């Protein structure tokens, strides 16, 4: 440890090892030099108490080493799993992930995205709340943006990993229609009526083709909020016989409300989830839902982040397809319906 009271620098390590400052810098980052040289530099750095200055490194390289992962809402259990997996996979000696919760607020999400730009994030991975917002164009001009779920039509995102909601929602509504349901509610995470998400537009279009009466109901992800929404829906005069919850976390609220109201699933109400939470198998009856290949999605996103940061090239979008997992929460509607 340097006894001068000042912070050890690359110059001190160079003097200690007899190498140039450039050689020391490369060796510390594992970019050049033999394994023996790199180890000698690392040993000297530890002996002197050297710590890299992230600000100086960012100024020198043009990179901060940070990637923003901007979630729509971490109340959503699936987004929690996705964020945790991305945080693990994006972690590297010269890179880390900032996991940020937009709390379901589209305006807040855009403000947070700009905050990431202002703090020189190397890339922004986002699950957009309002994909059509024009502000994404400005943000995408300032930093590489990788969108998950929905495309950003106003922006030139570096890459997009899209969900095949056309297939998922179509399969879900067709499953309910084939079981005999004609009145269906779709629980959606949108909180503002002026924001119609692409998946809501798909639901309304598919329902019209199937001659289903569909209501889009805004619903939070947390158990208390989802239970309250489900309770109000199931005690209304327009009570549906089937529900598609666009997140299993919302479906959990339906189970809770049904327990309170003595409504049986699936005898009195059919229910489909959308993201195959592990605990969905433990419900009574187990929740029928959709499985999305999380591991493949994470690997794809990480590869796109690396490409965007290293080459600044736009990568063609890919689409992730869901698989319906039947578990027993869907049946024919009650005879009185």
N, C-alpha and C positions, 0 to 999 in steps of 0.2 A: 504493500500500500504506500502510495506517495506520502511523504512526511511533510510536504510543503503546504498542505491544507487546500490546494487547488485540485480541480478535477483532472485525473490522468487523461492524456490525449493519445491520438495515433502516433504523434511524434515521440512520446515517451516509450511506446511499445517498439517503434522503429529503432530507437537508441538501445533498447534492451536486447533486441534480437539481431541488430546489425543489418536489418532489411530496410528497403525504402518504404516511405509512407504508403505509396500505391500498393506495394506488395503486401503490406500489413492489412490494408483495407480489403483487398481481394481475398486474402487468407481468412480473415474474420468472417467473411460472407460465404466462404467455401467455394469461391468462383475460380480461383487459380492457385497454383502451387501444389507441391506434393502433399500427400497425407501427413508426412513427417513435418513439413514446414507449417502446415495449417495447425497441427497439434502444438508445435513450438510457440506459435503466435498466440494460440488460445491459452496456453500455460502462462505466458508472459502477461497477457491481459488480466487473468485471474490474480496473478501475483501482485500486479500493480493496482488492482481494484478498478480496472477500466470498465465503463459502461457506455455503450453507444448512445450518442445524442440523437434522438429520433427526429428532432427538428432539423439539425444539420444534415442528417442523412436524407431527409425528404427534400431539402433544398438542393442537395448535390445530385440526387437521382431523379428528382421530379416526381417521386412517389412517396406516399405516407406510410405504405404498408398496411393500410386499413381498408376493409371492405364493409360497407353498410348493408345490413340485412333488414329491410324495412317491412315489417309485418303489418297486415291490416288490423288484426286484433289477436293478442296473445291469450285472450279468453277462449279462443278456439283451440281445442286440444290438438287438432291436426297441425295447426300452424306452430304450436309449441314443439311438436315432434320434428317438424321440418326445420324450424329455427335451430333447435339443439343439434340436429344432424349437420346442418350447414356450418354451425359454429365449430364443430369438431373437425370437419373436413377442410375448412378454410384455414385452420390454424397451421402455421408453418413458421420456421425460424425468422422469416422476413415478412410475415403477414399475419393479421388477426382480423376477427370479425366483430363489428359492433351490432348487436342485436337490439332493434328498436321497435317499440310498440306504438302504432298509430291510434290505438284505442277506438277503432271503428270510425274515425273522423277523417273524411276525405281532405278537408282543408288543412287539418293538422298534418296529414301525411305529406302533402306538398311542401309545407313549411319545413318539415323534418328532412325531406329530400334536399331542399335548398341548403339547409344547415350542414348536411353531409358534404355537399359541393363546396361550401364555404370553408369547411375544415379539411379540404383536399383529400377526400376519400378517393381511393384509386378506382373504385367501381361501386355501383349501387344495385343491389338485388332487391326487387320490390314485388310484393303481392298487392297489386293496385286496387284501391277501393273504388275510385272513379277513373277507369281506364281512358275515358274520352276527354278528360280534362286537358285543355290546351296548354297548361303550364308544363306538362311533361316534355313538350318540344324544347323549351328553354333549358330544362334540367338536362335532357339528353345531349344538348349541344355542349354542356360544360363537363360532363362526366359520363363514362360508359354506363348504360343502364341495361340490366338484364331483368326482363319481366317474367313473372311466374303466374300462370293461370290464364290471364287475359292479355290480349295484345294492347299496345298503346298506339292507337291509330294516328294521333297527332304528333307522335315522336318517332325519330329514327333510332329506335333502341338497338344497341349492339347485338342483342340476341333476345329471343323469346321462347320460353318453354311453356306451351299452351296446354290447357286441359281440354279434352274433347267433351265439353259439356253438351254438345249436340247429341252425342251418343249416350252419355250418362242420363240426361234429363229425358230424352226420348225413350230409353229403355225403362226408366222408372215410371213414367206416365203410362206407357203402353202396358206395363205389368199391372198397374192399378186398373186400367180400362179393361184388360182381358179378364181380370177377376170380377168385373161387373160394376165397378165404381163409376159414378157420373159426377159427383161433387168432390173436388179435391182442393186442399189448401197447400200452398208451397211456402214454407218458412224460409225467408231469405235474410241474409245479414245486412242488407241495405237499410240505412237509418233515415235517409232523406228521400222524400217522395220524388224529388226532381232528378234523382240519380236512378235511372233504370239500368241495372247491370246487364251485360250480355246474356247471362244465364237466365235472367227473368224474361228477357225478350224471347229467348228460345222456348221457355216454359209456356208462355202465352201462345206462341205460334204452333207448337206441337199440340197443345190442348185443343186448339180450334180444329185441327185436323182430325183429332180423335173424338170430337164432339163432347169434350169434358168441360164442365163449369169449374174454372180455376180461379182462386183468389190468391194473390201474392200478399203475404203477411210479413212485415218487418219483424225480425226477432233477434235479440241479443244472444251471445254464446253462453253467458254464465247461467248456471243452473237456476238461480232465483228468478232472473229476468225471463228466461225461456219458459219456466213453469207458469209465471204470471201471464205471458202471452198465450200459452196453450190453454190455460184455465179460461181466459176470456173467450177464446175461439170456441172451445168445446161447450160453453154455456150459452152461446149465441143462438139466435133463431136460424142462422145459416150454417149450422154445424156440419162440417164435411164428414164423409164416411171414410175418406183416405187422406193421409198427409205425407208429403215429401218434405223432409227437413234437409236443407242443403248443408248441414253439418250434423254429425252424430251428437255433438254437444247440445244442439237444439232439441234433438229427438229425446235426449235424457229428460228435458223439461216436460215433454209430452207424456212420458212414462209417469213422472211425478204427479202431473195434473190428473192423469187417468186414475191413479191410485186414490187421490183425494175424492174424485167424483164417481168412483165405483164404475168406471168404464173399462171394459175388458179389451185387451189387445190379443189377437186380432178379431175376436168375435164381434165386438161393437165398433172397432176402429182399426183400420189398417195403417201401418206406418213404415216408411222407408227412410233410412239414413243415407249419408252420402260419402263418408270418408273412413269407414271401417276402423273405428277406435277399438283397441284390444278389449276394453271393458264392455263393449257392445255385445260380446258373446256371453256375458255373465247376467244379462237382464233376463226377465221372465215375461214373455218368451224372448229368446235372443233376437236382436235386431237385424233384420234384413237390410243390407247396406251395400256400398260400392267400395271395392278395393282399388287404390291407386298405387302404382309401384314406386314407393317412396325412395328406396335405395337407388334405383335407376335414375329417378328424377334428380336426386342430390348429386350423383356423380356427373350427370349431364350439366347441371348448373355450375358446379365447381370447374369443370373443363371450360365452360364458356367464360367464366370470370377470368381464368388464367389466360385464355386467348385474348380477351378484351384488353386486359392490362398489359400483356406482353407484346401484342401485335397491333392493337387498336383496330382490328378488322371486324367487320360485321359478319356474324355467322347466321346461316339460314335457320329459321325457326323449326322447332320440332313440336310434335303433339303427343301428349300422354293420354293413353286410353284407359278407361275404368272397366272393372269386371264386377258384375252383380253377384253378390254373395247372398243366397237365399237361406234364411234361418228361421222363419216361422212367424214373422210379424205381419204378414199379408195374407188375407183370406177374402172370400166373397163378402160383400156388405150385408148387414142384417136385413132380414126380410122386410121389415117395416120401412127401410130406406128405399 
